Amino acid sequence: MKDTAVCLLTPSLGCRILLAALVLLCGLVNGADARTAPPGDSIAPMLEQVLPAVVNISTRTRVKVQRHPLLDDPFFRRFFDLHDEQRRERKQHSLGSGVIVNASKGYILTNHHVIEGADQITITLRDQRQFTAEVVGSDPEVDLALLHIEAEGLTALKIADSERLRVGDFVVAIGNPFGLGQTVTYGIVSALGRTDLGIEGYEDFIQTDASINPGNSGGPLVNMRGELTGINTAIVGPSGGNIGIGFAIPSSMARTIIEHLAEYGKVRRGQLGLVAQDLTPELARAFGSQQRRGAVVAQVTPGSAAAAAGLQPGDVIVALNERPVSGSGDLRNAIGLLRVGARVRLDVLRKGRPLTLHAVIADPLETATAAGESSRHLAGAILGDIQDNHALAGQVEGVQVLEVDHGSPAWSSGLRADDIIVSINQQALQSVDDVAVAVKRNPDALLMNIRRGNGALYIVIR
C-alpha cells in the first residue's frame, strides 16, 4: 500500500491523461453516496453568478535539461566535433485555477505554487477569452499570489468572513482538475483551524470533503450564497488522489494577504520578538492556572517589541486584540498577518493573574544590518535577529539572513534567505553586532556555520 501524503494540487502533464480516467471512476463511486444532493432543490442559480469569476490558469516554464557529464569533457567534445556550448532547455507546463477578486482592477487570486517560476501565465475566462497575466505579488509563506490582467467585463466574487464558518456548513469547490475545465463539487466543512500539517509557513486551513483534485489549486471554495470562503490548496490522499480530505486557505487570511500584495508586492511581516509554545495541561498545572488554552511565552528577545511591551517568560497569552489565542500556532498566524507598526492588545495571565499589555509590531529590517558593512564577501545580504516565524526560532542562536540580492557577493558565496548563521570564524553569534567582531578575526577568509532547513553546513569564503 502506498503512503498517504499531503499534496499540493498543481498537476504535471504526465499525470493528466492517466488521472482523467480516475476522475470518471470517482464520479461513479461518488454517485452512490447517500448524500446525493445539496440542500435545497439546486445550487445552479448560485453557480450561474459564481462561475464567471473562476478562471483557469496555465503556465509555461523553461527548464534547463541536465546533459551527460561527458559533454563537458573537452576531449570528448573535440573527438565528436561538438561545438554547441549551450545547454538544451525544455518547456514545462502546469495547470491550476484562480478566482477574480477585483473586477475593476483585474486582480486574480491563486496559489503561489501554481505560478512559481513561471515565464508565462495564461488566464482563460469562463467565456473562453484568454489573457497574459503579470504577477502583482506573491507570498510563499501562505501560498497565495495576486495576478493582474487587462480585461473588461470581469465578474468578481464577494469575499466572505470565513470566521463565521461552522463545521457542517455546505461549501462548493470549483476548479480545473486534471485540466478538464471548470468542475464543481460540493461537500461540507469538515474541520476548521487545521495547523501543523507542514504544507505552508502559516497554516489555518479549512478542511472539507468537497472533492478536490490536482488542478484545483487556487480555485475558490464558496458558501451557499456564492461568496468566497477559501482558496483550495492541498489534499491528503494516496499518490495525490482525492479521498475526501481537502484543505483551503480561509478567506479572512486571504483578504489580508491581498491588501499586502496589492500595496507592496509582498507581505511585510512584523514581529513581536518572542518564542511561544502551546499551553499543555501539564504546563497549566505547573503554573497553577485553570486556563486550558493559550500560548506560553518561552523566550523574549532583548530590545524587541515584546520586551518593550513588558512580556516575560512564563506569561500565558490568552487573547490578541480581544480574539482568543488557542496556542502558539494561533498566535504566530495572528502576528504574521499584522502590518508593521500595528498596535496590538495582549491579554495575559501572569502567575494566574490577568494582565493587559500593549505592543507595537516591529519591522525586523529596522534592527537589521547590511552584512557588506562587515565584509565585502557578504555584500548584498541583510542580517537580523531570528524572526518569530522562522522554523528554528527558539531552537538555535545566531543571526538570520533576511534578504540576499541575487548575483551579489553574498549570493555567490552561498548564502540564501532564511539561513541562520550560527558562527563566523568559530565565534558564536547571538546578535548582528557579533558579526563585525567575528569577521575581524580573519577578514580575508570567513568560515561560517550555517543552519538551513533541517540541515547544517559550513561555508568557506576567501
C-alpha positions as CSV (number, residue, x, y, z in Angstrom):
1,M,0.0,0.0,0.0
2,K,1.3,3.4,-0.9
3,D,1.9,6.0,1.8
4,T,-0.7,8.7,2.3
5,A,0.7,12.2,1.7
6,V,-0.2,15.8,1.8
7,C,-0.1,17.1,-1.8
8,L,-0.3,20.4,-3.5
9,L,-2.7,20.5,-6.3
10,T,-0.9,21.5,-9.5
11,P,-0.7,18.5,-11.9
12,S,2.1,17.7,-14.2
13,L,1.3,17.0,-17.8
14,G,2.4,13.4,-17.5
15,C,-0.4,12.5,-15.0
16,R,-3.3,14.3,-16.5
17,I,-4.4,11.7,-19.1
18,L,-4.0,8.8,-16.7
19,L,-5.8,10.5,-13.9
20,A,-8.7,11.7,-16.1
21,A,-9.9,8.1,-16.1
22,L,-9.8,8.1,-12.3
23,V,-11.9,11.2,-12.2
24,L,-14.7,9.4,-14.2
25,L,-14.4,6.4,-11.9
26,C,-14.5,8.5,-8.8
27,G,-17.6,10.2,-10.2
28,L,-19.4,6.8,-10.5
29,V,-18.4,6.0,-6.9
30,N,-19.5,9.3,-5.6
31,G,-22.8,8.9,-7.4
32,A,-23.5,6.0,-5.0
33,D,-23.1,8.3,-1.9
34,A,-26.2,8.6,0.2
35,R,-25.7,12.4,0.2
36,T,-26.7,12.8,-3.4
37,A,-27.9,16.4,-3.5
38,P,-27.0,19.7,-1.8
39,P,-29.6,21.4,0.5
40,G,-32.5,22.9,-1.4
41,D,-33.6,22.0,-4.9
42,S,-30.4,23.1,-6.8
43,I,-27.3,25.3,-6.5
44,A,-27.4,26.1,-10.2
45,P,-28.8,29.6,-9.7
46,M,-25.9,30.4,-7.3
47,L,-23.3,28.9,-9.7
48,E,-24.6,31.0,-12.6
49,Q,-23.4,34.0,-10.6
50,V,-20.1,32.4,-9.4
51,L,-18.7,30.6,-12.4
52,P,-17.8,33.7,-14.4
53,A,-15.4,34.7,-11.6
54,V,-13.4,31.4,-11.8
55,V,-10.5,31.2,-14.2
56,N,-8.2,28.5,-15.5
57,I,-4.5,29.2,-15.3
58,S,-1.8,27.6,-17.4
59,T,1.9,28.4,-17.0
60,R,4.9,27.8,-19.1
61,T,8.4,27.5,-17.6
62,R,11.7,26.9,-19.3
63,V,13.7,24.2,-17.5
64,K,17.4,23.5,-18.3
65,V,18.0,19.9,-19.2
66,Q,20.9,18.4,-17.4
67,R,23.3,16.9,-20.0
68,H,25.6,14.0,-19.6
69,P,28.9,14.9,-17.9
70,L,30.8,13.6,-20.9
71,L,29.5,16.5,-22.9
72,D,31.6,18.8,-20.6
73,D,34.8,16.9,-21.3
74,P,37.0,18.8,-23.8
75,F,38.5,15.7,-25.3
76,F,35.1,14.1,-25.9
77,R,33.7,17.2,-27.5
78,R,36.7,17.6,-29.7
79,F,36.6,13.9,-30.7
80,F,33.0,14.1,-31.7
81,D,33.3,17.7,-33.1
82,L,30.7,19.1,-30.7
83,H,30.6,22.9,-30.7
84,D,27.2,23.8,-29.1
85,E,28.1,25.2,-25.8
86,Q,24.5,26.0,-24.7
87,R,22.6,23.6,-22.6
88,R,19.3,22.5,-24.0
89,E,16.0,23.7,-22.5
90,R,12.6,22.1,-22.3
91,K,9.3,23.8,-21.7
92,Q,7.4,22.7,-18.7
93,H,3.6,23.3,-18.5
94,S,1.3,23.2,-15.4
95,L,-2.3,23.9,-14.8
96,G,-4.2,25.5,-12.0
97,S,-7.2,27.7,-11.1
98,G,-7.9,31.2,-9.8
99,V,-10.6,33.5,-8.8
100,I,-11.3,37.1,-9.7
101,V,-11.4,39.2,-6.5
102,N,-11.4,42.7,-8.0
103,A,-13.1,43.2,-11.4
104,S,-12.2,46.9,-11.9
105,K,-8.5,46.3,-11.3
106,G,-8.3,42.9,-12.9
107,Y,-7.0,41.2,-9.8
108,I,-7.0,37.4,-9.7
109,L,-6.1,35.3,-6.6
110,T,-4.4,31.9,-6.9
111,N,-1.8,29.8,-5.1
112,H,1.9,30.8,-5.2
113,H,2.9,27.3,-6.2
114,V,0.7,27.5,-9.3
115,I,2.7,30.3,-10.8
116,E,6.1,29.8,-9.1
117,G,9.0,30.2,-11.5
118,A,6.6,30.6,-14.5
119,D,7.9,32.5,-17.6
120,Q,4.4,32.9,-19.0
121,I,1.0,32.9,-17.3
122,T,-2.1,32.5,-19.4
123,I,-5.6,33.2,-17.9
124,T,-8.7,31.6,-19.6
125,L,-12.0,33.1,-18.6
126,R,-15.4,31.3,-18.4
127,D,-16.3,32.9,-21.8
128,Q,-13.0,31.4,-23.3
129,R,-11.2,34.8,-23.6
130,Q,-7.5,34.4,-22.9
131,F,-5.1,37.0,-21.4
132,T,-1.5,37.0,-20.4
133,A,-1.2,37.8,-16.7
134,E,1.5,39.6,-14.7
135,V,2.3,38.9,-11.1
136,V,1.4,41.7,-8.7
137,G,2.9,40.0,-5.8
138,S,3.3,36.6,-4.2
139,D,3.7,35.1,-0.7
140,P,5.1,31.6,-0.5
141,E,4.6,31.5,3.3
142,V,0.9,31.4,2.9
143,D,1.0,30.1,-0.7
144,L,-1.0,32.9,-2.3
145,A,-0.3,35.0,-5.4
146,L,-2.1,38.0,-6.8
147,L,-2.2,38.3,-10.6
148,H,-3.3,41.2,-12.9
149,I,-4.9,41.1,-16.3
150,E,-6.1,43.9,-18.6
151,A,-9.7,43.0,-19.4
152,E,-13.2,44.4,-19.4
153,G,-16.5,42.8,-18.4
154,L,-15.0,40.8,-15.5
155,T,-17.0,39.3,-12.6
156,A,-15.5,39.2,-9.1
157,L,-16.6,37.2,-6.1
158,K,-17.5,38.8,-2.8
159,I,-15.1,37.8,-0.1
160,A,-17.0,36.3,2.9
161,D,-15.9,36.3,6.6
162,S,-14.6,32.8,7.0
163,E,-14.6,33.4,10.8
164,R,-18.3,32.8,10.6
165,L,-17.9,29.3,9.1
166,R,-19.1,26.4,11.1
167,V,-18.3,22.7,10.9
168,G,-21.1,21.2,8.9
169,D,-21.8,24.2,6.6
170,F,-22.2,23.3,3.0
171,V,-19.5,24.5,0.6
172,V,-18.7,24.2,-3.1
173,A,-15.2,23.7,-4.6
174,I,-14.6,25.0,-8.1
175,G,-11.5,24.5,-10.2
176,N,-9.8,22.9,-13.2
177,P,-9.0,19.3,-12.1
178,F,-6.6,17.4,-14.3
179,G,-7.1,20.1,-17.0
180,L,-10.6,19.0,-17.7
181,G,-12.0,22.6,-17.4
182,Q,-14.3,24.1,-14.9
183,T,-15.7,21.5,-12.5
184,V,-18.0,21.9,-9.5
185,T,-18.1,19.6,-6.4
186,Y,-19.9,20.1,-3.1
187,G,-19.4,18.9,0.4
188,I,-19.3,20.2,4.0
189,V,-16.8,22.0,6.2
190,S,-15.2,19.0,8.0
191,A,-13.0,21.0,10.4
192,L,-11.6,24.5,11.0
193,G,-8.2,25.8,12.1
194,R,-6.1,22.9,10.8
195,T,-2.5,23.6,11.6
196,D,0.9,21.7,11.8
197,L,0.4,20.0,8.5
198,G,3.8,21.1,7.2
199,I,2.3,22.4,4.0
200,E,2.9,26.2,4.4
201,G,4.7,28.5,6.8
202,Y,1.4,29.9,8.1
203,E,-1.5,27.4,8.4
204,D,-5.1,27.9,9.5
205,F,-6.8,25.6,7.0
206,I,-10.5,24.9,6.3
207,Q,-10.9,21.2,5.9
208,T,-13.6,20.0,3.5
209,D,-14.8,16.7,2.0
210,A,-15.8,18.5,-1.3
211,S,-13.9,16.6,-4.0
212,I,-10.6,18.5,-4.6
213,N,-8.1,17.1,-7.1
214,P,-4.8,18.2,-8.8
215,G,-5.5,21.3,-10.9
216,N,-7.9,22.7,-8.3
217,S,-5.1,24.7,-6.7
218,G,-6.1,28.4,-6.5
219,G,-9.7,27.7,-7.1
220,P,-12.4,29.1,-4.8
221,L,-14.3,27.4,-2.0
222,V,-17.6,29.2,-1.8
223,N,-20.6,29.1,0.6
224,M,-24.2,28.6,-0.4
225,R,-24.5,32.4,-1.0
226,G,-21.8,32.2,-3.6
227,E,-19.3,34.1,-1.5
228,L,-15.6,33.3,-1.4
229,T,-14.7,31.5,1.8
230,G,-11.4,29.9,0.9
231,I,-8.8,29.1,-1.7
232,N,-8.3,25.4,-2.4
233,T,-4.7,24.5,-1.8
234,A,-3.9,20.9,-0.8
235,I,-5.3,17.4,-0.3
236,V,-4.4,14.3,1.8
237,G,-4.5,11.1,-0.2
238,P,-2.6,8.2,-1.6
239,S,-0.4,9.3,-4.5
240,G,-2.3,12.6,-4.6
241,G,-5.8,11.1,-5.2
242,N,-8.8,12.6,-3.5
243,I,-10.2,10.7,-0.5
244,G,-12.4,13.5,0.9
245,I,-9.8,15.4,2.8
246,G,-9.0,18.7,1.2
247,F,-7.7,22.0,2.6
248,A,-8.4,25.6,1.8
249,I,-6.8,28.9,2.9
250,P,-9.5,30.9,4.8
251,S,-10.8,34.0,3.0
252,S,-10.2,36.1,6.1
253,M,-6.5,35.3,5.8
254,A,-6.5,35.7,2.1
255,R,-8.1,39.2,2.4
256,T,-5.2,40.4,4.5
257,I,-2.6,38.9,2.1
258,I,-4.4,40.6,-0.9
259,E,-4.0,44.0,0.8
260,H,-0.3,43.5,1.4
261,L,0.4,42.2,-2.1
262,A,-1.6,44.9,-3.8
263,E,0.3,47.6,-1.9
264,Y,3.8,46.3,-1.6
265,G,4.1,43.3,-3.9
266,K,5.0,41.2,-0.9
267,V,3.9,40.6,2.6
268,R,5.7,42.9,5.1
269,R,5.6,40.8,8.2
270,G,6.5,42.3,11.5
271,Q,7.4,40.5,14.7
272,L,6.9,40.7,18.4
273,G,10.3,39.1,19.3
274,L,9.3,36.1,21.3
275,V,9.2,32.4,21.2
276,A,6.0,30.7,22.3
277,Q,4.7,27.2,22.9
278,D,1.3,25.6,23.4
279,L,-0.2,25.7,26.9
280,T,-0.5,22.0,27.7
281,P,-2.4,20.6,30.8
282,E,1.0,19.8,32.4
283,L,2.2,23.4,31.9
284,A,-1.1,24.7,33.2
285,R,-0.8,22.7,36.4
286,A,2.9,23.7,36.8
287,F,1.8,27.4,36.5
288,G,-1.1,26.8,38.9
289,S,-3.5,28.0,36.2
290,Q,-7.0,26.9,35.4
291,Q,-6.6,28.2,31.8
292,R,-6.5,25.3,29.3
293,R,-5.8,27.2,26.1
294,G,-3.2,29.8,25.2
295,A,0.4,30.4,24.2
296,V,3.1,30.3,26.8
297,V,6.0,32.8,26.3
298,A,9.2,30.7,26.5
299,Q,11.6,33.4,25.5
300,V,11.7,37.2,24.9
301,T,14.3,38.8,22.7
302,P,16.0,41.7,24.4
303,G,15.2,45.1,22.8
304,S,12.2,43.6,20.9
305,A,8.6,44.8,20.8
306,A,7.6,42.1,23.2
307,A,10.3,43.3,25.7
308,A,9.1,46.9,25.3
309,A,5.5,45.7,26.0
310,G,6.6,44.1,29.3
311,L,6.1,40.4,28.3
312,Q,8.1,37.9,30.4
313,P,8.9,34.2,30.1
314,G,6.1,32.2,31.7
315,D,3.4,34.7,30.7
316,V,0.4,33.0,29.0
317,I,-1.1,34.9,26.1
318,V,-4.8,34.1,26.0
319,A,-6.1,36.8,23.6
320,L,-4.7,39.1,20.9
321,N,-6.8,42.2,20.1
322,E,-9.6,40.5,22.1
323,R,-9.6,37.4,20.0
324,P,-8.9,34.2,21.8
325,V,-5.5,32.6,21.3
326,S,-5.7,28.8,21.4
327,G,-2.0,28.1,21.0
328,S,1.4,29.1,19.7
329,G,0.3,28.5,16.1
330,D,-2.7,30.7,16.5
331,L,-0.5,33.5,17.9
332,R,2.0,33.1,15.1
333,N,-0.7,33.3,12.4
334,A,-2.2,36.4,14.0
335,I,1.1,38.3,14.3
336,G,2.2,37.2,10.9
337,L,-0.8,38.9,9.3
338,L,-0.4,42.2,11.1
339,R,1.2,45.2,9.4
340,V,4.4,46.7,10.7
341,G,3.5,49.5,13.2
342,A,0.2,48.0,14.2
343,R,-0.8,48.3,17.8
344,V,-2.0,45.2,19.5
345,R,-3.6,44.4,22.8
346,L,-2.4,41.3,24.6
347,D,-4.5,39.7,27.3
348,V,-2.0,37.8,29.5
349,L,-2.1,35.6,32.6
350,R,1.0,36.1,34.8
351,K,1.2,33.7,37.7
352,G,-2.5,33.2,37.4
353,R,-3.4,36.9,37.4
354,P,-5.0,38.6,34.4
355,L,-2.9,41.4,32.8
356,T,-3.4,43.6,29.7
357,L,-0.3,44.7,27.7
358,H,0.1,46.7,24.6
359,A,2.7,46.3,21.9
360,V,3.7,47.8,18.5
361,I,4.5,45.3,15.8
362,A,8.2,45.9,14.8
363,D,9.8,45.8,11.4
364,P,12.6,43.2,11.5
365,L,14.6,45.3,9.0
366,E,14.8,48.3,11.4
367,T,17.3,46.4,13.6
368,A,18.9,44.6,10.6
369,T,22.3,45.4,9.2
370,A,23.8,45.3,5.8
371,A,26.3,42.5,6.0
372,G,28.5,44.1,3.4
373,E,29.5,46.7,6.1
374,S,31.3,43.9,7.9
375,S,32.9,42.1,5.0
376,R,33.0,42.6,1.2
377,H,32.3,38.8,0.9
378,L,28.9,39.4,2.5
379,A,27.8,42.4,0.4
380,G,24.2,42.0,-0.8
381,A,22.9,40.3,2.4
382,I,20.7,41.8,5.1
383,L,21.2,40.2,8.5
384,G,18.9,40.5,11.5
385,D,17.7,38.7,14.6
386,I,15.9,35.3,14.1
387,Q,12.3,36.1,13.3
388,D,9.3,34.8,15.2
389,N,8.1,32.8,12.2
390,H,11.4,31.0,11.5
391,A,11.2,27.2,12.0
392,L,14.3,27.3,14.2
393,A,13.2,30.2,16.4
394,G,14.0,29.4,20.0
395,Q,16.0,26.3,19.0
396,V,19.3,27.8,17.9
397,E,21.2,31.1,18.5
398,G,22.6,33.1,15.6
399,V,21.5,35.7,13.1
400,Q,19.1,35.3,10.2
401,V,19.8,36.1,6.6
402,L,16.7,38.2,5.9
403,E,17.4,39.1,2.3
404,V,20.0,38.3,-0.3
405,D,20.4,40.1,-3.7
406,H,20.6,37.6,-6.5
407,G,24.0,37.7,-8.1
408,S,25.6,39.6,-5.2
409,P,28.9,38.5,-3.5
410,A,26.8,37.1,-0.6
411,W,24.7,35.1,-3.1
412,S,27.8,33.9,-4.9
413,S,29.3,32.9,-1.5
414,G,26.4,30.5,-1.0
415,L,24.2,32.5,1.4
416,R,20.4,32.2,1.0
417,A,17.4,33.9,2.6
418,D,16.3,32.4,5.9
419,D,19.7,30.8,6.5
420,I,20.8,31.0,10.2
421,I,24.5,31.9,10.6
422,V,25.4,30.2,13.9
423,S,29.1,31.2,13.9
424,I,31.7,33.0,11.9
425,N,35.3,32.1,12.2
426,Q,34.4,29.8,15.1
427,Q,32.8,32.6,17.1
428,A,29.2,32.0,18.1
429,L,26.8,34.7,17.1
430,Q,24.0,36.0,19.3
431,S,23.1,39.2,17.6
432,V,24.0,41.2,14.4
433,D,26.6,43.2,16.5
434,D,28.6,40.0,16.8
435,V,29.1,39.7,13.1
436,A,31.6,42.5,12.7
437,V,33.6,41.3,15.7
438,A,33.8,37.7,14.3
439,V,34.8,38.9,10.8
440,K,37.7,40.9,12.3
441,R,39.4,37.7,13.4
442,N,40.2,36.9,9.7
443,P,38.6,39.3,7.3
444,D,40.2,37.7,4.2
445,A,38.7,34.2,4.9
446,L,35.4,33.5,6.5
447,L,34.4,30.2,8.0
448,M,30.6,30.2,8.5
449,N,28.5,27.5,10.2
450,I,25.0,27.6,8.6
451,R,21.7,26.1,9.6
452,R,19.5,25.7,6.5
453,G,16.1,24.0,6.9
454,N,16.7,20.7,8.7
455,G,20.4,20.5,7.8
456,A,23.7,22.2,8.6
457,L,26.7,23.1,6.6
458,Y,29.9,25.0,6.6
459,I,30.8,27.7,4.0
460,V,34.3,28.9,3.5
461,I,34.8,32.2,1.7
462,R,38.2,33.5,0.6
